[in-house]
Each structure stands twice: as C-alpha cells, then as structure tokens.
Amino acid sequence: MAELVMPTARAFGWDLKPTSSTHFAMETRASGQFAVILNHSLLRGVTAEMIHWWFLHFPSLRVRLRDVPGYHEEFVPAYLLWHPTDHVSATLSGVLGPGGTSRAGAKIHIQEAMQYDTYGLKYPVDTTLEVLYCEDDGWSMGLVLPLFGKVMVLSIRFKDVVDRGKHLGVHYHYEIVAGLGSRDPISRFVNRKVTGHYTQEFFSAWHLHNAIEVGTFENFLPALYAQRSSPDTLTYAPEMNEAPSGVARQTGYDPALLERRREGYRNTKNAFAFQSAEAPASF
C-alpha cells in the first residue's frame, strides 16, 4: 500500500467529542473474528434525514472552505469536513444511484489515518469496500470475498429521538464485524491477511477517531443540508457552526443496547448473521 498523502489539517475551531461521549466494547474470538460496538450520544441539531442525505452524497460532494486557515476559499472534498485531521478521500465507483449517489452494490474507496495528529501514519486505512445498505435508517459497507463471503462489515444505524413532540437529536449506533468464524487453517490464514492489522491498538485509535467523526455532524451538517438544493456550490465557514457547547459532558445514548449487543456477539455462532439479522430489530 502506497503511503497516504495527508491534506493540511483544518482549523475549524470546533469542540471535538472525547471517547467518554460514547459507549464502546470489543469482543474477540479464538478464530480471530471480532465485533466492535460503539453507541453514540444524541447528535443535537441533527436529524436522521440529514444523516441519510449525507451518506447518499458525501463521496461526490465538494465544498468551498471560507475563513479556514490554509485553504483560502478552496473547494475540497466534503469528506474533509467529517474529520479535521484524519480524512483524505472517499470515492464511489461501480453501479451508482441517481446523480451519482451511494446505493447498495456500489464500491467506495476510503483513505484516512486514525489519530493522524498523534500517531502519524501508524494506523492507515486505504481500502475499497462494497456498499451493502444505504437507506433512511442506516448505512453499511463491507468486504465480501468469493468463496468465503463476508469478511468485514461496518454497519451504522440511526434514528430520530423525539420526546413529547420535541426532537432531541439522533441516536447513532455503530457495529463492526471482521474475520471468518471458523478455526480451520484456511480461515485463520484469511483472517491474518485480511483483518490481522485491525488490532486492539488500532481500534483504540479508531474509537477516538469515530467519536470525533460522528460528533462533527453537529458542527457542519445542518449548514450543508440547508444548501442541498445547490450541491455544486456548497460553502462552509466556521461561523456557520451552530452546535451547542458541552460536548465533554455527553455520554453514550443507550448503554443497555450496547450490553445486549455485546452479549449477543459473545454467544452467537455466526457474528455476521447476528449483525445483519438482529441489529435492525434490537435498535
């Protein structure tokens, strides 16, 4: 894999969420298969409709950055808004939806580095995955190999939270399953080759990366969504940020859900089957 070329960090002035704003768990098996669960706090000022719009369009969107040091009215991939230091690019290919949008069956090439400002390129991601699900309640992408089937699936579910007619935000729930569940020599070899670099240390770095990534929806997504009728002229400037303060006091939204999912992965015979069959119903 060629070394990633990282763009200049973006000084947006945002309050970035810490890992304490989430609930996190990781379950591993002797075969090398594992599951990661990350349950986020409410995304205030954001709706599920906004997030669905983002997943449909984000790989193809470009945005002009105004008053951001080092960018000088420059048009950049909107993907750079989703994290101020770690993101490089996200590119769609294959069979696309209307207007070049995401859809199940499309391919997405992701380039990023976990906690780049701390670790440099120690934990890079430069991989092409298949979009498996893109609907108004979630997004999923994964690696599916001939003969072996699913080797890695990243699944996100989101829904509005409303109390007595008042919209409180969005519950955002993330799960990853990786590795073949069998302990035969071929499966163990595939696990080492395909998912072996996704170590406990990698996911420790990913935890903060994802807490920041999902949290930034509060900072930029309402402003971009308001401009959705003119996607070719999107603009973002730090003064457009209307996110409320107090991110350090937030915690994960549903710890009971995380524990149910953790227990389910601990006891299931097939983690991929549990992920795909049970996640929508239990969420």
C-alpha positions, -999 to +999 in steps of 0.1 A: +000+000+000+014+034-010+019+059+017-011+083+022-006+119+014-025+138+041-041+171+034-035+202+056-053+199+089-085+221+091-087+246+120-124+249+123-125+258+160-149+231+169-153+214+203-143+178+194-160+150+213-140+127+236-144+089+238-164+095+270-192+107+248-197+071+236-201+036+250-176+012+234-170-026+235-150-051+216-155-089+216-128-112+201-128-150+194-101-176+193-105-178+155-095-142+151-131-130+144-142-100+164-170-075+169-168-038+178-198-019+192-199+019+195-230+037+208-231+075+204-248+102+223-276+123+207-265+145+178-281+177+187-294+199+159-291+170+135-319+148+121-318+113+107-329+128+074-297+149+073-276+119+080-293+098+053-287+127+028-250+128+039-245+090+033-262+093-001-240+121-013-208+126+007-183+109-016-192+131-045-197+164-027-172+192-028-174+223-006-157+257-006-140+264+027-141+300+037-121+316+065-103+283+072-065+288+076-045+272+048-074+268+024-083+303+011-117+298-005-106+264-018-130+237-030-122+204-013-139+171-008-167+174+017-152+143+033-126+167+049-153+183+069-162+150+086-129+150+105-104+179+109-072+159+107-077+122+098-096+121+065-081+120+030-107+109+005-138+088-002-145+078-038-175+060-052-174+037-083-194+010-099-232+010-101-244+042-086-278+057-077-294+088-093-270+117-097-240+095-087-253+088-052-245+059-030-265+027-033-262-010-024-238-026-048-216+005-053-179+004-043-163+030-020-126+036-017-117+051+018-084+068+027-078+080+062-054+076+091-066+071+127-055+099+150-031+113+125-021+142+147-010+118+174+003+087+155+011+099+120+005+071+096+007+042+121-029+033+117-038+039+080-069+029+061-067+026+023-093+001+012-122-004-012-154-018+002-189-026-012-219-006-001-243-031+013-271-009+027-280+027+022-315+036+034-331+062+056-323+043+088-287+033+082-256+026+061-235-005+058-203-013+038-181-044+038-156-067+022-171-098+006-147-124-009-156-151-035-159-185-018-156-170+017-184-145+017-184-116+043-150-109+058-157-075+072-189-055+076-193-020+091-229-012+100-244+021+111-280+026+123-295+060+132-329+072+142-346+104+155-353+107+192-385+125+200-400+132+234-435+147+237-433+161+202-398+177+207-369+165+186-340+158+208-314+146+183-303+113+167-293+080+182-264+068+162-252+032+167-221+016+150-210-021+148-181-038+130-177-075+125-145-088+109-129-122+103-142-156+094-156-175+123-142-209+115-109-221+131-098-242+102-063-233+088-076-216+056-100-193+075-073-184+100-049-176+071-076-153+056-081-136+089-044-129+093-041-115+058-074-095+056-081-083+091-049-091+110-038-054+111-071-044+129-056-049+163-068-038+197-044-008+194-059+001+160-094+001+174-083+021+204-072+048+180-103+043+159-125+048+190-114+085+193-114+089+156-150+079+153-162+098+184-148+129+167-161+120+133-197+114+143-196+144+167-187+168+139-221+162+123-233+187+149-208+213+136-212+212+098-241+190+087-271+214+093-253+241+073-246+218+044-280+203+044-296+237+042-277+242+009-287+208-005-307+223-034-274+237-048-250+208-042-224+222-067-219+254-048-217+242-012-199+266+012-187+261+048-172+287+071-166+283+109-192+309+117-219+286+102-213+262+132-244+263+155-235+233+176-242+238+213-214+236+238-209+210+265-197+180+244-174+168+272-204+162+294-222+139+270-222+101+273-233+073+250-271+072+245-281+036+253-257+016+274-283-012+278-283-016+240-246-019+239-246-046+266-273-066+248-254-065+216-221-074+233-238-104+249-253-114+216-219-114+199-204-133+228-229-161+224-237-163+187-222-190+165-222-166+135-213-129+142-222-118+107-256-135+109-263-119+143-252-085+130-274-085+098-305-103+113-307-088+147-294-052+146-324-035+130-349-052+153-330-045+186-322-010+176 
